[in-house]
């Protein structure tokens, strides 16, 4: 079995970063819900303070991740320019670019079309 192509590696990188970005948003929602519940139940001041710090840390990761995603999408776009043929790999790369752009531009994308194995 030959090693994966550079195009497939870059496509996988974009897909991974999209998944990671979605995970951070899910985690952020979960932490905010927990904070709201803690405040409603009059939890300990220091527990609430710690939960707010966790939320802040999660929020700080999102811009960094979006920057990585932008760079990965650009690298994939440049790699895709080297491929003239229309294969499953190039189709997957185009889809990854489209979904990646949605994510870092703040448009809704669940990325579900990306999360299938492209051989």
C-alpha positions in Angstrom: 0.0 0.0 0.0 1.5 3.3 -1.1 1.9 6.1 1.5 -0.9 8.7 1.5 -0.4 11.5 -1.0 0.4 15.1 0.1 -3.1 16.1 -1.0 -4.7 13.5 1.2 -2.6 14.5 4.2 -3.5 18.1 3.8 -7.2 17.3 3.3 -7.0 15.2 6.5 -5.4 18.1 8.4 -8.2 20.5 7.4 -10.8 17.9 8.4 -9.1 17.3 11.7 -9.0 21.1 12.5 -12.7 21.5 11.6 -13.6 18.6 14.0 -11.4 20.2 16.7 -13.1 23.6 16.2 -16.5 22.0 16.5 -15.3 20.2 19.7 -14.3 23.4 21.3 -17.7 25.0 20.6 -19.4 22.0 22.0 -17.2 22.1 25.1 -17.8 25.8 25.5 -21.6 25.3 25.4 -21.3 22.6 28.0 -19.2 24.7 30.3 -21.5 27.7 30.0 -24.5 25.5 30.8 -22.6 24.2 33.8 -21.8 27.7 35.0 -25.4 28.8 34.6 -26.5 25.8 36.6 -23.9 26.5 39.3 -25.0 30.1 39.6 -28.7 29.1 39.8 -27.9 26.7 42.6 -25.7 29.3 44.4 -22.6 27.2 44.2 -19.4 28.1 46.0 -17.8 31.4 44.9 -14.5 29.7 44.1 -16.1 26.9 42.1 -17.9 29.5 40.0 -14.7 31.4 39.6 -12.9 28.3 38.4 -15.7 27.5 35.9 -15.4 31.0 34.5 -11.7 30.5 34.1 -12.3 27.2 32.2 -14.7 29.0 29.9 -12.2 31.8 29.3 -9.5 29.3 28.5 -11.8 27.5 26.0 -12.7 30.8 24.3 -9.0 31.7 23.9 -8.3 28.5 22.0 -10.9 29.2 19.2 -9.1 32.1 17.5 -5.8 30.2 17.5 -7.5 27.2 16.0 -9.2 29.3 13.3 -5.8 30.7 12.3 -4.4 27.2 12.0 -7.4 26.3 10.0 -6.9 29.2 7.6 -3.3 28.2 7.1 -4.2 24.6 6.5 -6.9 25.6 4.0 -4.5 27.8 2.1 -1.9 25.0 2.0 -4.5 22.6 0.7 -5.7 25.1 -1.9 -2.1 25.4 -3.1 -1.6 21.7 -3.2 -4.9 21.3 -5.1 -3.7 23.6 -7.8 -1.0 21.0 -8.7 -3.7 18.4 -9.5 -5.6 18.7 -12.8 -7.5 15.5 -12.6 -10.9 15.0 -11.0 -10.4 12.1 -8.5 -12.0 11.2 -5.2 -9.1 12.9 -3.4 -9.5 16.2 -5.3 -13.2 16.1 -4.7 -12.6 15.6 -0.9 -10.0 18.4 -1.0 -12.4 20.8 -2.6 -15.1 19.9 -0.1 -12.6 20.3 2.8 -11.7 23.8 1.5 -15.3 24.8 1.2 -16.2 23.6 4.8 -13.0 25.1 6.2 -13.8 28.5 4.8 -17.3 28.3 6.3 -15.8 27.6 9.7 -13.2 30.4 9.8 -15.6 32.9 8.2 -18.1 32.1 11.0 -20.8 30.6 8.7 -22.6 27.5 9.9 -21.1 24.2 9.0 -21.4 20.9 10.7 -18.7 19.3 8.6 -20.7 16.0 8.4 -19.9 15.7 4.7 -16.2 15.6 5.5 -16.3 12.9 8.2 -16.2 9.9 5.9 -13.1 8.0 5.0 -11.7 8.8 1.6 -9.4 6.1 0.3 
